[in-house]
Amino acid sequence: MSTTIGQAAPNFTLFNTEKKEISLADYKGKNLVILFFPLAFTGVCTAELCSIRDNYNSYTALNAEVIGISVDSLFALEQFKIAQNYHFDLLSDFNKTASQDYDTMYDTFAFGMLGVSKRSAFVIDKNGILQYKEVLDDAGKQPNFDAIKTCLASI
């Protein structure tokens, strides 16, 4: 599947750290920022999500919610969320369905790991339409948070 700005975002149903199924449909009527990240407890991923944690009010002020998705197990994500005091959902894409649907998978990641999500950012509007897409090949870089906020301000 491919993600194209202006088209409906691919649906997903994944478990959060409270073992509750969360779907894209749960956000109907809300703007949503989805951040795919490679792996919990790694330096850049921690910095990225801590930036969201520390600036979460700027996203809610733009009528948006933020979720993080990785291929880590929901148990690892639960510990990551607790350790970093994140107040937003982290979803486990352990079976890699959402990462594939959003076309955000590395062919090969560090140390020869297969099946790891690329660091990516997507903005989906309240009608489920993809408004912003940023897929980074370099896991050492972070999404352009200013561009994400500009997109949110315009929808």
PyMOL commands that set and color helices and strands:
alter all, ss='L'
color gray80, all
select helices_A, chain A and resi 24-27+43-54+56-60+74-84+97-101+110-112+145-154
alter helices_A, ss='H'
color red, helices_A
select strands_A, chain A and resi 13-16+21-23+31-36+64-70+90-92+120-124+130-135
alter strands_A, ss='S'
color yellow, strands_A
deselect
rebuild
show_as cartoon
